[in-house]
Amino acid sequence: MALVNIDSVLSNLLQKLEKLHPPQSIELLSYKRNRSIAVLLLDDGKILVRERGYRDAEQVVEKSLLPRHLRLLIKYEFPRSRKVRIYQVDNPLELEKVLKKL
């Protein structure tokens, strides 16, 4: 898990997504780990974006619309953050476990 500057998190996430295969995913967490955005690859080439924090929602997004959608979600979920935790998840069940909050 790495702390990444909020200005470069979108480009890092998109680069990491190119290297992944379904059902792998990437999760963005706030520093305190109380808000998150998970990006899951689906078999049909679409992407499931799951947000937990200020609102709990899931959306299926086309790959071409993903950068704009993520830019809006990052501003909404991490409004005052300067650093965001980013890590790769190999099993979607790992996203459901409760993380220790700081």
Buried (B, 14 or more C-beta within 10 A) or exposed (E): EEEBEBEEBBEBBBEBBEEBEEBBBBBBBBBEBEBBBBBBBEEEEEBBBBBBBEEEEEEEBEEEEBBEBBEEBBEBBBEEBEBBBBEEBEEBEEBEEEEEEE
